[in-house]
């Protein structure tokens, strides 16, 4: 068995290696527990877990004519058809009450259009980008469980998102793509919150929840993503079984973005997604997940695209060291 110091050293090495292998700025946190999809919760990891996950978000789009109409009204509007992210992740049990996780994304925005960059404004047209893609920002997050009574757990959560991602993607005519659609942000951001996990009715029902605040700093290309609050609740049926159905409620409220020292009117969001998913344990150490999410509430200030749906699939593997 490794000592606590050696375990921490291993975490640092892995973070350094994986950053060279490989979302944008909205919700980088992804669930760690076996009975959640996005919810972090408070069940502390034991041993080491690694995994890979694919997220896809599809949007309802404006036509080129609508984008030109918005341009004539002085409204800077941009959109992309699909946002895809591959997350590489690992979690480490440091002590019985402390764990650490790292997540590194590879992001891809497809069919990006902007009516407000310099090329679009100079030519009264739409600036297009087939693909904006690359390495995203590394997230390191820790949990400390400070309360445990029978099957109830409460943990403090803290994380930092580091500016490891690509921020130099360009449009088809060579303009720098807007900060919101770069794979990385160029900013150092901070996450704080609480997680809760418990089992009820003789382990028939698993409940996990978290409340997370994200504070963003100035990033590349004079862009700063708005601060946000995330609230997640996951309900799982027989969470220790081989097949675990999961129902989640994922809420986010985010301030407007800031670009070139000005608030972007067509930004910010308050939304509630309902996520239906499941985890299947293939062997004692291997598991896969799949989920589909749809919006129950979407309040988008100004002129913005609504999300149509989200799809998640992933695989995880755990072992002891």
N, C-alpha and C positions, 0 to 999 in steps of 0.2 A: 504493500500500500504506500502511496505517495504521501509525504507530509503536506501540510497546508501551504507552506512556502513553495514547495515544488509544484503543487497543483496550480497556484497562482502564476508561476513562471511558465507552465505549460499553456495557460490561457493566453498570456502575452505573446508566446511564440506563434500559436495558432492564429491569433488576430493578425499578426504581421504577415504570415504566409497567405492567408485567405484573401487579404486585401489585394494581392497581386493577381489572383485568379479572377476574380471579378473585381425608389420610387421617387418618385420625385419627393415632394415636400409635404404631403398631406398627413398620412398616418403610417409611420414606419414600424410601429410596434406590432408584433405578431405573437399569438399565443404560444405558451411553453408547455402547459399541462396536457395530459392525455385526454381530457374530456372537454376541450375547448377548440375553437377554430381561430378566433382573434383575441379572445379574452386572456389576459395575463394571469390573473388570480394570485393565489398565495401558497400553493402547494410546492414546496421547495424541491428542486431537482436533486436526485442522488446520482452519483457516478457522472458519466459523460454522455451527452446525446448530440447527434449530428443529424442534419436533415437538409432537404432541398424542397422548395415550394414554388409553384407557378401561380401567379395572380393575373387575371385579365379583367379589365373594365371597359365596357362599351358605352358610347354616348349618343344622344340624339343631336343631330347636327343642323346648323343653319346652311342655307343654300348660298352660293356665291353672290346672288342678287341681294340677299338679306345682308350679307357682310358688307357689300358696297353701300347699301342703304344706311347701315350703321355708321360707316365711314363718313358719309355725307352729313350725318348728324353730329359728327365729332366724337363718336364713341369708339374707343379702342377695344376691339373684340378679337380674341383668338380662340381656336378650337383644335382638337385632335379627335380622330375617329375612335381609336383604340389605345389604351394604355396597358402595357404588359410588363410584368416584373418577375424575374427569377430571384428568389431569396436563397442564399446560402447561410445556414445557421448552425450554431453549436451552443450547448448549455453545459455548465459545470457545477456540480455540487461541491462547494468549498468546505462548508461545515453542515451539520444537520439543520441549521437555521439560515444559512446564507448560500445563495447561488449566483452565478454570473452567466450571462448569455451575450453572444455576438451575432449580429445579422449584417450581411453584406448583399446589397441588391445589384442586379444588372437590369437596367430599365430601357424600355423602348416605347416611344410615342410614334404612332403611324398616322400619315396623312394630316400633318399639321398645317393650319392656315391662319394667317395674321393679316388684319386689315390696317394695322397701325404702326408697322415699322417704317423706317425711312424710305425703303424701296416702294412699299405699297402706297405711301402718301405721295411720293414724288410722281408716281405713274398712274394714280387713281385706279389701282388694281388690287389684287389679292396676292400676298406673298406666300408661296407654298414651300413645304418641306416634306419630302417623301417619308423620311425616317429621321428621328432624333434619338440616338441610343448611346449607351455606354455604361461604365461603372458608376454606381450610385454611392451614397454616403454611408460609411460604416456606423452602425449603432452598437454601443456597448451599454448593457443594462444590468443592474444588480438588484436583488431582493433580499431583505432582512426580515425574517419572521419573528415578530416580537410578542405575539400572542398565540397560544395553542391550548385548546381545551377540548378533549375528546376529538371529534371530527371537525372542529372549527379552527380556522387559521386566518390570521391577519398579518400582512407583511407591508413594510415600507418599500417603495420602489423608487429607484433613481437611475437615470440614464443620461448619456451624452452622445450626440450625433456629430461625427467628425467630418470635416470637409474633404473627403477622399474622392468624391465623384467628379465626373467630367462636366465641365461648364463651358465648353468651347464648340458645341455643335452649331452648324450653320444651315441656313436655308438654301434652297436650290440655286439662288443667285449670289450666295456668299455672305448674306447678312447673319449676324449672330442671332440665334434663336432666343426668344424671350426667356427670362429666367425661370418662369413657371414650367417650361417644357424642356429644360435641360435635365439630363439624368442626375446630376449633382446640384448642390445649392451653393457651395463655397462658404457656407456659414457653419458656425459651431452652435448647436442648439441643445437645450437642456429639457429633461423630462423628470417630473416629480409626481408621486401619487401614492395611493394605497391599493392593495389587492386583498380579496377575501375569497376563501374557498371552504366548503363544508359539504357534508353528506347527510341526507335526511331519509327518514322512513326505511331504516335498516339497509342503508346503502342503495336504495332503489333510485334515489334522486341525487345527482351531483349539482351543486350550485357554485359557480365562480363569478366573481365580479371585480371590476377595477374602476378607479377614477384617476385620470391622468391629466396633468397640465403640461403643455409644451410651450417653452419660451424660446423664440427664435431671435437670432442676431442678423446683422447685415451680411449679405453674401455677395456672390459674384454678379457682375453686370448691373450694379446699383439696384439689386433686388433683395427684398426681405419679405419672406412669407409671413402671413399673419399668425399671431399666437393662437393656440387652440386648447380646447378641453375635450377629452374623450371619456365617455362613460360606456362600459361594456358589461353585459350580463349574459352568462351562458348557463343553460339548463341541459343536463345530460341524463339519459335513462340508463340505469345500471352501469355506472361509469367504470367498473372494474371488469366488465364482460369483454369478450372478444370483439363484438360489434357494438359500438356506442353511438346511438342517434343523439344529435345535438341540435338545440334551438338557441340561437343567439339574437340579442338586440344590441346593435352597435350605433351609438349616438356620437356625433361630433358637432361642435360649434367652433367656428374659426373666424378670426377678425379679417378685415380686408388686408390685402397685400400692399406693399409700398415699393414703388419703383421710381428711380431718379428723384428721390426726396418728395414724391407726391403719392397720395393714397390712390390706389386703383379702384375706381368706382365699381367696375364689373368684376368683383372678386369677393371672397368671403363665402361662408356656407353654414347652414344649420341643417343637418340631415339625420334621419334615423333609418338604418337598414335592418331588415330582418334576414337572418342567415339560417338556412337549413342545411345541415351537413351530417357527416358521420365519420368516425374513425374505426378502422378495421385492423385488429392485431393479427398479423400474418404468422409470426412466431413470437416467442417471448420477448425478443428484442426489436422486431421489425413491425412497423405500423404504417398504414397509408391513410390519407384523409381526402375527402372531397366535399365541396360545399357550393351552394348557389345562393346568392343574396340579391334582394330587390329592395328598392326604396319605398318606405312607407310615408316618409316626410322628406321633402327637399325644398328648403327656402334658400334661394340664390339671389342675393342682392344684385341689382343692375341687370345686365344682359349676359347670361351664361348658359352653357349647355347642361342639360339634365343628364344624369347617369341613367342608363337603361337597365344594367344588371352587372353583377360581379360573379366571377367563377374562380374557385381555388381548388388546386389539387396538390398533394405533397406526399413525401415519404420521410420517415424518421427512423433512426437506429440508436439504441442505447446500450451502454456497456459499463462495467465497473472497472476501475483501475486501482 
